[in-house]
Amino acid sequence: MNNSKTPPGLSDKGKTEADLRRQRQAEALRANLARRKTQTRARAEEETAPATDAPPLTETE
């Protein structure tokens, strides 16, 4: 019976797959962050931009 407290190490193939998985996750996180930033900027522009659907204001005498 194996009573060692440390888990077995990864093989070379396992290490390579783990590195590739980390790279894919990092890329996905960067893409998600960029998407969220773009969405936040668009929402901020909507709040500051005047509504285009509203009729123009006119002065009445």
N, C-alpha and C positions, 0 to 999 in steps of 0.2 A: 504494500500500500504506500502511496506517495503522501507524506505528511508535510510537504514543504508549504510555506505560507505564501509564496509568490506564485502567481499564475504562470503557466508556460508561456514562453516567448513566441512571437510570431515568426513564421518562416519568411524567407526572402520574398516569396510570392505574396504572403499576407501583408508584409510591410509595404510592398509596392501598391497593393490594392488599397490599403489604409491611406497611404499618401495621396493616391488618386482621388479617393473619396473626400479627403480633407480639401483638396484643391477644388473639386466640384462644389462642395459646400461653401467654400470661401467665395467662389465666383457667384454662386446663387445669392449669397448674402449681399455682395456688392451690388448686384443687379437689383435686388429688392430695395436696398437703401436708395439707389438712384431713382427708382420708380416712386418711392415714397417722397423723396425730395421734390421731384417734378410735380407730384400730386399736391403737395403742400403749397408750392409756389403758385400753381394754377388756382387753388382755392383762395390764396391771399390776393391774387390779381382780381378774382371775381368780386371779392369784398370791397376792393378799392375802386374798381371800375364802375362808372355810372351804368345804370340799367339801360339797355338799348331797346327794350320792349315798351318802355313808358313813353307816352307822348311828350313832346318838348314843352317846357313851361312857357307860357305867354303872359304878358302883362295885360291886365284889364284896367280900363280907366273908369 
